[in-house]
Amino acid sequence: MQTITYGCTALVGTNKVGELSRDKNGYYEMVLGALQAFNSAGQFYPLEDAKQLFEGNSTLMRRIRNGALRGEVGHPRFQEGMSEKAWFARVNDLYEPNFCCHHMEVGLSYDTVRDPQGRPVVAVMGKVKPSGANERFLERQLDNPKENVCFSIRSFTNDRMEGGIVRKYLKHIVTWDYVNEPGIAVA
């Protein structure tokens, strides 16, 4: 009898074993996303407009400075009957009952990560700790070296077709949420 087995291949060909280390405060340093990178739909996130969101007085930077940048389990979902205004308000809101993590630091790394095709990307690196109503859920996944724990940016973009490619110009970053599969592979 022949048996065919399928399994996770995310770390095949690397020297990694899937174990993340924590710092003395329980934070994991992780790739949350990337700029100068393509997402799974073939859309490109350029660096130029996004860079200013990681500086100065953006909402993102205020939340980081105040220790108030948190992520939810999954992105908010459009609910039947929602108006566009209500939908945008929900996307911009961090909803406490859905919290699963705290983002202590977020920054850009210009020379440490490449996409699956070997192209250099600007990695969005973060220090993340399970926190909130769903912290145990995330913590169990982070402790399991066989699970791929992924994050995805929650943001508002100005999308433009340029040269046959949709370019997603970031205008506002809300947070990074835990998701089942990343939009950008390196996350």
N, C-alpha and C positions, 0 to 999 in steps of 0.2 A: 504494500500500500504506500502510495506517495503522499507526503504531507507538504503543503505549501504554507509558509508562515510569513506574515507581514509584521513589521515592527518599526519603531521610531528610528530614523536614520539621521536625525538632526546633528549628532556629534560624530558620525562616522567620518573618518579621515582627519579628525582633529586629535589633539592630545588632551582634550578635555573629558572629564567624567561626569559632568552635570552637577557638581557640588559647588554651591556658592558660599563664600565666606562672609561672615558678618563682622562689622567693626565692634568696638567695645560697647557701643550704644545700641547694637542690634540692627544697624542699617546695612543693607546690601548695596554695593555699587553695581549698577546695571545699565545696559543700553536701553533707553526708553523709545528712541526713534532715530531718525536721521534727516539731514538736509543735504542738498546736492544729491538727492537719491530718488529713485523710482519706487512707487508703491506697487502692490500686487495687481493693480488695474493698469499699470503702465503710465501712471500720471507722475509728473516730476515735481518735487518740492525744492525750489531754489533757495539759496542761502540769502541772497541780497536783501530782500524785504524782511525776512525773518530775524536777521541778526539783531536789529534794533529792539525786538521784543524780549531779548535776553539782557538788555541793558536798561539803565535809567529807571523811569517810574511807571513802567507798564503794570497792568493788573497782576501779571505773572510774577514780576519781581516784588511787588508789594506783598503778595501772598507768601512768597519764599522768605522775605525779610521778617514777616510776622509769624513764621512757623505755621502758616495756615493753608499750605498747598497740599491738598489731599486728592486721592483718586477713588473712583467708584468701581464696583464690580460691573463691568460692561458699560458701554456708552448709553446715555439716555436714548430711549426709543420714541419715535413719533407715535402718539396714541390717536386712535380714531376720534374724530371730532375736534381735534386740536386746531386752533388757528395758527397761522404762520408766526404771529407775534408770541403766542403762548409757547410754541415749539422753540423759538429762539431764546426765550426767557429760560426754559428748562435746560437747554444746552449750556447756557451761561451760568447756571446755578449748580453749586456743589451741594448735593442732597445728603445730609448726615446719615440717614438710615442705610444708605448704600455704600458708605465708606469702607474701604478695605486696606488703605495704605496712607502713609504720610510721606511726602517728598521733602526731605530736608534740604537737599541741594540739587540744582539742575545746572548743567553747563554744556558747552560745546567742546568737542575734541576733534581737532582738525587732521590728525594723522595716525589714528589708532585702529580704524575700522574700514573694512572693504565690504562691498555688497557681494552676493553670491556669484556674480560675474567677474569679481576681482577688481571692480572699479572703486577708487577711494571715495568715501562719503564723509560728511561732517556728522559725527555721532552726537546725539543728544544723550549725555550721560547723567544719571541721577543717583542719589542715595535714597533708597526706599526702605521703609519699615512697615510691616503689617500693623494696621491700626484701625480702630473703628469697629462698627457693628459686624463687619465681615472679616476681621483680621485673622481669625483662626482658619478660615477657609483659605486665605492667601498663604498663611504661614505653613500649612500642611503641604501646599503645592510647592512652595520654595524649598521645603525640606526633602522633597521627593526628587532624586536625581533623574528619574525617568520621565518627569513631566516638563514640558516646555512652558515656562511662565512668560507671558507676553504682555506688552503694554502698547497702547495706541494713543496718539495725540487727539485731544478734543479741542477743536479750534474752529475759527471762521476763516475762510479763504476767499480770495478773488481768483476764480478760475478763468484762464484764457488759453485758447488754442493758439499755439505758436509752432510753426514748422511741423504740423501734424501731431504735436504732442500737447496734451493738456498740462499746463503749468499751474500749480496750486500756490499762489502767493499768500503766505500767512499774514493775516491782519490782526488776529487776536488769538492768544493761546489761553484756554481755560485751565486745562490740566492734562495729565496722562492717566488713562483708566486701564485697569486690568481687563484684558480681552482673551478670548480663546485662541485666536490666531492674529498675528500682527498684520497691519496694512503694509508695513515696511519690514522686510525679512530679517534685518539685523536686530530688530527689537524683540 
